Amino acid sequence: MATNSPNPLPFAEPPYLRGLPSPYYTASHLAFQKKARAFIYENLSRHALDYERDGIVPQHVFDTFAKNNMLIPNLPSPLPVQWLKRLGIHDILGVKVEEWDYLHTGIYLDEMGRSGIAGPSASLTAGMAYGIPPLVKYASPELQERVLPDLLTGKARSCIAITEPDAGSDVANITTVAEKSPDGKEYIINGTKKWITNGIWAEYSTMAVRTGSPGSGAAGLSLLVVPLKNYPGVSMRPIKVCGTETSGTTYIELDDVRVPVSNLVGTEGAGMKYIMTNFNHERLSIAVGATRQARVALSTAFDYVLKREAFSKPLITQPVVRHRLAKAGAELESLSAWIEQFLFQMTKLKKEDADRELGGLTAMAKAKAGMVLNECSQTAMLLFGGNGLTRTGQGELIERIYRDVPTSRIPGGSEDVLLDLAVRQLVKIYEAGRKRLERDAHI
């Protein structure tokens, strides 16, 4: 049963939900958290395990979230207020859209992950979170008029289509080609996209394509809005992956798919820039969700060892068990505090400043979140013993969380790539800062 009372289990809640002081959260945030928890529990969380077992979240769940404006929180903050008000969307569970900030976003994402299973949440959110923001920021007014009203209100669904069979984190080397027709009125697209979350249900994709020459690298990439469902030349099939069984992972083939040139998002050849700025929101969203999953895994294990007896004593009496919990818990609480700091900083920084100052660190935080989820879920698996290996019974949740771990460590930029990116970005910031110091010293 849903309740807004703090869960007394260690590691089950972030400090602010245990009643501890926080410099970040206002009355607006706290009120939204209570409403969001009740809504999400009633309409998603209490059925999440059943949905994951069945491999599908029913369409009515998406429709209910859309009707109550509860897909809008997946967009980056600040929200596109003018568009939302024009469409009759003035608040999200009582929070005015113009007052929404990244801390509200973080609360929403945390509550969406409260079941501990990533798939049901991703089935509702990924398309809105990653496919629509580039259209809001970069698409022409004409293109926005054609697609945003239905996408923002949930009448149509979207996805981001970047990854290919031979180009995942190496975005600059994608090979899906979009060539202009002889009359210059259309792009003709050929290629494949793989591991596309929500693709199977999407009317539209925001797709990365190569409009430049084969050797043009990042400079030859563009974004196009490509219709998917029942569109000529498009074929799709679901892909089964470990974990997130309800997220709609999709393989897309494009065979002479024709779209009007007006479906170009922004400027031809600027696709890499648009993709990279979009990644920061995606990576922070993944980090928040992974942190909540880690909380569910570790607190569930804590509950188990308090009750489970071995050698006539509860497991919690064994020092090695307490040691495992402490190590994982320290990693979890450190990560949680870092993520809260990011969310707060995002409420204070302009988008351009946040991209510059936090881009590399966001990549690092997303990578760290995957590592911590791995540590917490592995700890839980070991403490559950044979029950943790079993897809039914009291260890089922832990087994499912453990299978979800790679879907935090790989999508949005795989772990090793992001760690390298983070340091390269930090070096750039350092070099820029050193030049400023040298310049100031000569004034």
C-alpha positions in Angstrom: 0.0 0.0 0.0 1.3 3.5 -0.8 2.4 5.6 2.1 4.3 8.9 2.4 5.8 7.8 5.7 9.6 7.4 5.6 10.7 3.8 5.0 12.7 3.0 8.2 15.0 0.5 6.4 18.6 1.8 6.1 19.5 3.1 2.7 15.8 2.9 1.5 15.4 6.7 1.2 17.5 9.8 0.5 18.1 11.8 3.6 15.5 14.5 2.9 12.8 11.9 2.9 13.9 10.6 6.3 13.2 14.0 7.7 16.9 15.2 7.8 17.7 18.8 6.9 18.5 19.6 3.3 19.6 22.9 1.7 18.0 21.9 -1.6 14.3 21.1 -1.2 11.6 23.8 -0.9 8.0 23.4 0.2 7.1 23.0 -3.5 9.5 20.1 -3.9 8.2 18.4 -0.8 4.6 18.8 -1.8 5.2 17.5 -5.3 7.1 14.5 -3.9 4.1 13.4 -1.9 1.7 13.8 -4.8 4.0 12.1 -7.3 4.6 9.1 -5.0 0.9 8.6 -4.6 0.1 9.0 -8.3 3.0 6.8 -9.6 2.3 4.1 -7.0 -1.4 3.9 -8.0 -0.8 4.0 -11.7 2.5 2.2 -12.2 4.6 1.0 -9.3 2.1 -1.4 -7.7 1.8 -3.2 -11.0 5.4 -2.9 -12.2 6.5 -6.4 -11.4 3.5 -7.9 -13.1 4.1 -5.7 -16.2 7.7 -6.8 -16.3 6.7 -10.5 -16.1 4.3 -10.0 -18.9 6.8 -8.0 -21.0 4.5 -5.1 -21.7 3.1 -2.0 -20.0 -0.5 -1.6 -21.2 -1.3 1.4 -23.4 -3.8 2.7 -20.8 -0.9 3.4 -18.4 0.8 5.7 -20.9 -2.6 7.4 -21.6 -3.2 8.0 -17.9 0.2 9.6 -17.4 -0.3 11.7 -20.5 -3.8 12.8 -19.4 -2.4 14.0 -16.0 0.6 15.8 -17.6 2.9 13.2 -15.9 5.1 12.6 -19.0 6.1 16.3 -19.2 8.6 16.0 -16.3 10.8 13.9 -18.6 11.7 17.1 -20.5 14.8 19.1 -19.5 14.2 22.0 -17.2 13.2 24.8 -17.7 10.2 23.4 -19.5 8.9 24.8 -22.8 6.4 27.0 -21.0 4.9 28.7 -24.0 4.2 25.5 -25.9 2.8 23.8 -22.8 0.4 26.7 -22.0 -0.7 26.9 -25.6 -1.6 23.2 -25.3 -3.6 23.8 -22.1 -0.8 22.4 -19.8 -0.4 24.8 -16.9 0.8 22.6 -14.0 2.1 19.2 -13.1 0.3 17.9 -10.0 0.0 21.5 -8.7 3.5 22.8 -9.7 3.1 25.6 -12.2 5.1 24.7 -15.4 7.0 28.0 -15.2 8.1 27.2 -11.6 9.3 23.7 -12.5 13.1 23.1 -12.0 15.6 20.2 -12.1 15.0 19.2 -8.5 11.3 18.6 -9.4 12.7 16.5 -12.3 14.9 14.5 -9.9 12.1 13.8 -7.6 9.9 12.6 -10.5 12.6 10.3 -11.8 13.4 8.9 -8.3 9.7 8.1 -7.7 9.4 6.5 -11.2 12.1 4.1 -10.2 10.7 3.3 -6.8 9.5 -0.2 -7.9 13.2 -1.1 -8.4 12.5 -2.3 -12.0 13.7 0.0 -14.8 11.7 -1.4 -17.7 8.1 -0.1 -16.8 9.3 3.4 -16.2 11.5 3.4 -19.3 8.5 2.3 -21.4 6.7 5.5 -20.6 9.5 8.0 -20.3 12.4 7.4 -22.7 10.8 8.8 -25.8 9.7 11.9 -24.1 13.0 12.4 -22.3 15.4 11.9 -25.2 13.4 12.2 -28.5 11.5 15.4 -28.0 14.1 17.9 -26.4 16.1 18.4 -29.7 12.8 19.3 -31.4 11.9 21.8 -28.7 15.3 23.4 -28.9 16.4 23.2 -32.5 13.5 22.4 -34.9 12.0 25.0 -37.2 8.7 26.6 -36.2 7.0 24.7 -39.1 8.4 21.3 -38.0 7.4 22.1 -34.4 3.9 22.9 -35.5 3.6 19.6 -37.2 4.8 17.3 -34.5 5.0 18.9 -31.0 1.3 19.3 -30.3 0.7 15.5 -30.5 4.1 14.6 -28.9 3.8 16.9 -25.9 0.2 15.8 -25.1 0.9 12.1 -25.6 -1.3 11.6 -28.6 1.8 10.3 -30.4 5.0 8.7 -29.1 8.6 9.4 -29.9 12.1 7.9 -29.6 15.7 8.9 -30.1 17.4 6.8 -32.8 21.1 7.1 -32.8 22.8 3.7 -32.1 23.5 1.3 -34.9 24.8 -2.3 -35.0 28.4 -1.0 -35.6 28.2 2.4 -34.0 27.1 2.7 -30.4 29.1 5.1 -28.3 31.1 6.0 -31.4 28.4 8.3 -32.6 30.6 10.1 -35.2 30.8 6.9 -37.3 27.2 6.1 -37.8 26.4 4.9 -41.4 22.7 5.5 -41.9 22.7 7.7 -44.9 20.2 10.4 -45.9 20.7 11.6 -49.4 18.6 14.4 -51.1 16.3 13.4 -53.9 17.2 14.8 -57.4 14.6 17.5 -57.0 16.0 18.5 -53.6 12.6 18.1 -51.9 13.2 14.9 -49.9 15.8 13.0 -48.0 16.0 9.3 -48.9 17.2 7.3 -45.9 18.9 3.9 -45.9 20.4 2.1 -42.9 19.7 0.4 -39.6 19.2 1.5 -36.0 19.5 -0.9 -33.1 18.7 -1.0 -29.4 16.2 1.9 -29.8 14.2 2.2 -26.6 10.5 2.8 -27.2 10.9 2.5 -31.0 8.4 -0.2 -31.5 5.5 2.1 -30.3 6.8 5.4 -31.7 5.1 7.4 -34.4 8.2 9.6 -34.8 11.9 9.2 -34.2 14.5 11.9 -33.8 17.1 10.2 -35.9 20.8 10.7 -36.4 21.8 10.3 -40.1 24.8 11.0 -42.3 24.1 13.8 -44.7 27.8 14.4 -45.4 30.3 12.3 -47.3 31.3 8.8 -45.8 34.5 10.2 -44.4 33.1 13.4 -43.0 32.8 12.1 -39.4 31.0 14.2 -36.9 30.7 17.1 -39.3 28.6 15.0 -41.6 25.8 14.2 -39.1 22.3 15.7 -39.0 19.1 15.1 -37.2 15.9 14.3 -39.0 12.4 13.6 -37.8 11.6 10.2 -39.3 8.1 8.7 -39.0 8.2 5.1 -38.0 4.9 3.2 -37.4 3.4 2.0 -40.6 5.6 4.4 -42.7 6.7 3.2 -46.1 10.2 1.7 -46.1 10.4 1.3 -42.3 10.4 -2.1 -40.7 10.7 -2.7 -37.0 11.0 -5.6 -34.6 11.5 -5.9 -30.9 14.8 -7.0 -29.5 15.1 -9.1 -26.3 17.8 -7.8 -24.0 18.9 -8.7 -20.5 16.7 -6.7 -18.1 14.2 -3.9 -18.9 11.9 -6.3 -20.7 9.1 -3.8 -21.0 11.1 -0.9 -22.4 10.4 -1.6 -26.1 14.0 -2.1 -27.3 13.8 -2.1 -31.1 15.7 -2.9 -34.3 14.8 -0.5 -37.1 15.5 -1.0 -40.8 15.2 1.9 -43.3 14.9 1.1 -47.0 14.6 4.1 -49.2 12.6 6.0 -46.6 11.5 9.3 -47.9 10.9 12.4 -45.7 10.5 16.0 -46.7 13.6 18.2 -46.3 11.5 20.3 -43.8 12.0 17.4 -41.4 15.6 18.4 -40.8 16.1 19.5 -37.2 18.1 22.7 -37.1 21.0 22.9 -39.5 22.4 20.2 -41.7 25.8 19.0 -40.4 25.1 20.2 -36.8 23.7 16.9 -35.6 26.7 16.0 -33.4 26.3 19.2 -31.5 22.6 18.6 -30.9 23.2 15.0 -29.9 25.9 15.9 -27.4 23.9 18.5 -25.6 21.0 16.1 -25.5 23.2 13.5 -23.9 23.7 15.5 -20.7 20.0 15.3 -19.8 19.9 11.6 -20.7 22.9 10.8 -18.6 21.7 12.6 -15.6 18.3 11.0 -15.9 19.9 7.5 -16.0 22.0 8.4 -13.0 18.9 9.3 -10.9 17.1 6.1 -11.9 20.1 3.9 -11.2 20.5 5.5 -7.7 17.0 4.6 -6.8 17.4 1.1 -8.1 20.5 0.8 -5.9 18.5 2.0 -2.9 15.8 -0.6 -3.6 18.4 -3.4 -4.0 20.4 -2.6 -0.9 17.4 -1.8 1.4 15.7 -5.0 0.3 18.8 -7.0 1.2 19.0 -5.2 4.5 15.5 -6.3 5.3 16.3 -9.8 4.2 19.4 -10.2 6.5 17.4 -8.9 9.5 15.0 -11.8 9.1 16.9 -14.6 7.5 18.6 -17.0 9.9 21.7 -19.1 9.3 23.5 -21.2 12.0 20.6 -20.2 14.4 21.2 -16.5 14.1 20.0 -13.7 11.9 22.4 -13.0 9.1 22.8 -9.4 10.3 24.8 -10.7 13.3 27.6 -11.8 11.0 30.4 -9.2 10.7 31.0 -10.1 7.0 27.4 -9.3 6.2 27.5 -6.0 8.0 30.8 -5.2 6.2 29.2 -5.8 2.8 26.2 -3.6 3.6 28.5 -0.8 4.9 30.7 -0.8 1.8 27.8 -0.7 -0.6 25.9 1.8 1.5 28.8 4.2 1.7 29.1 4.1 -2.1 25.3 4.7 -2.5 25.0 7.6 -0.1 28.0 9.3 -1.7 26.5 8.9 -5.1 23.1 10.2 -3.9 24.6 13.3 -2.4 26.6 14.0 -5.7 23.5 13.6 -7.8 21.5 16.0 -5.6 24.3 18.5 -6.0 24.1 18.1 -9.8 20.3 18.7 -9.7 20.7 21.8 -7.6 23.4 23.2 -9.8 21.2 22.6 -12.8 18.5 24.9 -11.2 21.1 27.7 -10.9 23.0 27.5 -14.2 22.1 28.5 -17.7 21.9 25.6 -20.2 25.1 26.8 -21.9 27.0 27.1 -18.7 25.8 23.8 -17.4 26.8 22.0 -20.7 30.3 23.5 -20.4 30.9 23.1 -16.7 29.0 20.0 -15.9 29.0 18.0 -19.2 32.1 15.9 -18.4 31.1 15.5 -14.7 27.7 14.4 -15.8 29.3 11.7 -17.9 31.3 10.7 -14.9 28.3 10.6 -12.6 26.3 8.4 -15.0 29.2 6.0 -15.2 29.6 6.0 -11.4 25.9 5.4 -10.9 26.2 2.2 -13.0 29.1 1.1 -10.9 27.2 1.7 -7.6 24.1 0.0 -8.9 26.3 -3.0 -9.8 27.9 -3.0 -6.3 24.5 -2.7 -4.5 22.7 -5.3 -6.6 25.6 -7.7 -6.4 25.7 -7.3 -2.6 22.0 -8.0 -2.5 22.4 -11.0 -4.8 25.2 -12.5 -2.6 23.3 -11.9 0.7 20.1 -13.4 -0.7 22.1 -16.5 -1.7 20.2 -19.0 -3.8 17.0 -17.0 -3.5 18.8 -14.1 -5.4 19.3 -16.4 -8.3 15.7 -17.4 -8.6 13.2 -15.6 -11.0 10.3 -16.3 -8.7 9.7 -16.1 -5.0 11.3 -13.8 -2.4 14.4 -13.1 -4.5 12.7 -12.2 -7.7 13.1 -8.5 -7.4 16.8 -8.8 -6.7 17.3 -11.1 -9.6 15.5 -8.6 -11.9 17.5 -5.6 -10.6 20.7 -7.5 -11.2 19.7 -8.2 -14.8 18.9 -4.5 -15.2 22.5 -3.4 -14.3 23.9 -3.4 -17.8 21.1 -1.2 -19.1 22.5 1.5 -16.8 26.1 0.9 -17.6 25.9 0.8 -21.4 23.1 3.0 -22.8 23.7 6.8 -22.9 27.4 6.1 -23.5 29.1 3.0 -22.2 31.0 3.3 -19.0 34.6 3.3 -20.2 33.8 5.8 -23.0 32.2 8.2 -20.5 35.0 8.0 -18.0 37.5 8.9 -20.7 35.2 11.7 -22.0 34.9 13.1 -18.5 38.6 13.5 -18.0 39.1 15.0 -21.5 36.4 17.5 -20.7 38.0 18.4 -17.4 41.3 18.9 -19.1 39.6 21.4 -21.5 38.1 23.3 -18.6 41.5 23.4 -16.9 43.3 24.7 -20.0 40.7 27.4 -20.4 41.0 28.4 -16.8 44.8 28.5 -16.9 44.7 30.8 -20.0 42.3 33.1 -18.1 44.7 33.2 -15.1 47.6 34.0 -17.4 45.7 36.7 -19.2 44.5 38.2 -15.9 48.1 38.2 -14.6 49.2 40.5 -17.5 46.4 43.0 -17.1 
